[in-house]
Amino acid sequence: MYEYSEECLQTFLKKQSQLFDEPVAETQEEAEAFLEDCMAVVLDSLEEVKEYLEESGADVDGMTLDEIEDASEVFSLPGGQYLVVEG
């Protein structure tokens, strides 16, 4: 089981509409359960995000790091990390 920080959960709750048309969670507990179910990951840099997406089979070849940061499944966390949610 992965431990998501409060910062991570709050960011996901606030920004989940960038990936989903309707809210998938309303509380931190629901957010944590959802992120665990879809095996969301927290990564330290955009380079790691790009590598992770490539390994997951996403077509990110030729995408800039700015384009990757703007992808709907990538959530920038206030502390400088990135939450990747494959919805």
N, C-alpha and C positions, 0 to 999 in steps of 0.2 A: 504494500500500500504506500502510495506517494503522499508526502506531507506538503500541502500547499500553504503558503504563508497567508496571513490575513491580508496583506497588501495585494497578493495575487487574487484572492477570492473577491475582494472589494473591487478591484479593477475589472475582473470578469463580470461581476454583477452590473457594474456601471456601463460597460461597453459591449455587452453580449449582443446588442442589436446590430453590431457591425457584421456579425456572422449569421444571426438567426432573425427571422421575421417576427417571431413572438418570443417572449422571455421563456427560457428553459429552467430558470432558477430564480427564486425570490429571496432566499436567505443564504447565509454563508454555508450552512449545512447542506442545502440543496445544491449549491454551486460546487462544493467539494465532492459530493456524490456524483454529480454530472461529469466533472472533470476526471474523476477516477474511472468512471464508466467508459469514457472515450479516450482514456489513456493520454491525457494532455501532458505536455512536458514543459518544463521551465529551462531555458537555455541562457547562457551568459552573453552571447554576442550574436549579431546578425550573420556572421560567418558560420556560427554553429547552427543557426536557424536554417540557412541555405543548405548546409550539409545534411541536416536532419530531413529536410523536405526532399532533397535528392534521393536519400536512402529510402524514403517512404514511397518513392515512385512519382513524385510530383514533377511536372515539367517546368523547372526553374532555370533551365539553361538559357543564358543570355539575359536573365533578369539582373538588374542592378540591386544593390543592397537596399536602396531607397524603395524600389518597387516591391521587394520582399517585405520590408517593414510596413508597407501599405496594404499588403495582402489581408483579406478579411479574416483569415485564421490566425494571424499574428497579432498579439496584444502586447504593446509596449508597457512594461511595468515601471512605476516611478523610480525604483532603485537601479534602473539600467538594464534589467534582465528582460527576457521575452517569454511570454506564454504562448505556446502553439497548441491550438485546439483543432483537431480534425473532426469537423461536424459532419 
